[in-house]
Amino acid sequence: MVLGRVERGACIGAVAAGTLLRPWMIWRFGVSSDEPQHLHVVWGWTHGLLPYRDVFDNHAPLFHVLSIPGLLAVGERPDAVLWMRLFMLPLWVACLLLTMQIGRRLFGPRVACWSTVLAGLFSPFFFCSLEYRPDTLWTVLWLGAVAIAVREPLTPRWGLAIGLVLGTAVAVSLKTIVMLLAIIAATAATLLLAPAARRPWRRILVTGAAAAAGVVVVPGCVMVYFAARGALGPLLYGTVWHNLLPGLPQANRDRLHLVALALVPIAWMAARRVARDAPTELGLRRAFLVLLTAAYAIVLLGGWPLVTRQDMLPLIPLAAIAVTALVELALAGRRLLAPLFALAAALEIAFVLGNRSVRFAEARQAVAFEADVLSLAAPGEPVLDLKGDTVFRPRSIYWVLESITRERLRRGLVADDFAEHLAGTRTCVVAGKVDTLPPRTLGWVRFHYLPVARHPGAGSVLAAGVRFDPAHGGFDVGVPATYALVGPDGTPHGLLDERPYEGPRRLTAGWHTYRAASDDDRVALLWAPALAREFSPFDDTGGWR
């Protein structure tokens, strides 16, 4: 059917509103811990480091490689993550255009327009695709493959194209295996819906073989590149073996399995409903779309070891098409259909505008945190952070402390020897949410570092040093470096290692003595460059940070 001018205008206005809101929200929506992790890998590329070998990563490399020109243009600045989010805007637009194309090809202009609006403005999709992460590019490639798959006729040439697109998706995320399994399952289920005499087994097999050939091209090129640099083993470990950890903790796992199980009969009934409302070929393609949507959800929720919110990005546009189409079929010919869709879009915009992170401009916390770290640690000085939070500084340990690594630490598959690395690399700065460090490392950090800045939501910034009671006669140094003594009211005047303290001094690791002057009531030892860069363990009132 042809959309009326008012309905078409409402769709265009809703998408335009979302498009105008996104650049503003880039600078307000809170920064996920994944975003600086991805950008740190890109920074490694720009500094001649080879990911997996020199910089830990458990993601496929293509997104990071494509981001290199963007980071070179943005530069090493505290708000670089937010600037890199700008590159997500065209990817979000590409998702909407592909959603519209799929919806128009299968169900017509109304489903195409409203499913595009409802998918693009759906709060989880809107904000997750706003973040700097490879999953948005991955979703674009997925929707591109689906757009090809639902065309008619589907020839081996187009099967090869699907394979090339999905192979590119593999080079963006190894989670593409969920997509491949979903396509196989949806294809088989769709064939069961076709009349027995009209099941195109031969065409499906030939097209599938062409697709399989296409899938291996881009991943094969990636493997050749790393093999030529002697890093095939680290590549395979980071992208495959590290992530293959049975029994990963997953919240509500039983509930996810029940949802996956419940989707099987619902998807089958919905597919039969959309199939019988159109000529055979079109009906089967519509059924394929519904079954593909359900199959992705079933494989993800029922079989994937760790489900995250970004894993849902490829599902949302297809679900929007399927749900919008089913609603249109159920309410065909009724005038309330367009107002119902418009109301849903208005509610979505309200949820977007009411987002707590946006209202409190939580992105500013990440920028302030990054600014402090870049001021405290000079270029080239190592920093201990959890996942590359500080982006533009080398990390003192290889491992990224994301959920899978933390579980490997808990099981003893990775050694918690990070304290030795801190001393060995003479790391004088620790940054981020340090309370989530492994227990042994956390204890060592709390004993040998002092908070010099705190940023709610982003974490703390700590410099090497120790807070001690002058009456106890001394203190223990963990990281050999140049230190200064500092008090809330100025420089102490006692005896450090039996010599009058007159300024910063190079100290070795181990015990050092301090004999307080009469006016020394509270004293701290702090990494001297931190003090020179105007950081202090005391706040403005003279209390400890």
ABEGO torsion letter per residue (X at the ends): XBBBAAAAAAAAAAAAAAAAAAAAAAAABBBBAAAAAAAAAAAAAAAGBBBGAABBBABBAAAAAAAAAAAAAAEBBAAAAAAAAAAAAAAAAAAAAAAAAAAAAAAEAAAAAAAAAAAAABAAAAAAAABBBAAAAAAAAAAAAAAAAABOBBBAAAAAAAAAAAAAAAAABAAAAAAAAAAAAAAAAAAAABBAAABBAAAAAAAAAAAAAAAAAAAAAAAAAAAAAGAAAAAAAAAAAAABBBGBBBBGAAAAAAAAAAAAAAAAAAAAAAAAABBAAAAAAAAAAAAAAAAAAAAAAAABABBBAAAAAAAAAAAAAAAAAAAAAAABGBAAAAAAAAAAAAAAAAAAAABAAAAAGAAAAAAAAAAAAAAABBBGBBBBBAAGAAGABBBABABBBBAAAAAAAAAGABBBAAAAAAAAAGBABBBEBAAABBAAAAAAAAAABBBABBBBGAEBBBBBEBBBBAAAGEBBBABBBBBBBBBAAEBBABBBGGBBBAEBBBBBBEBBBBBBBAABABBBBBBAAAAAAGBBABBAAGBBX
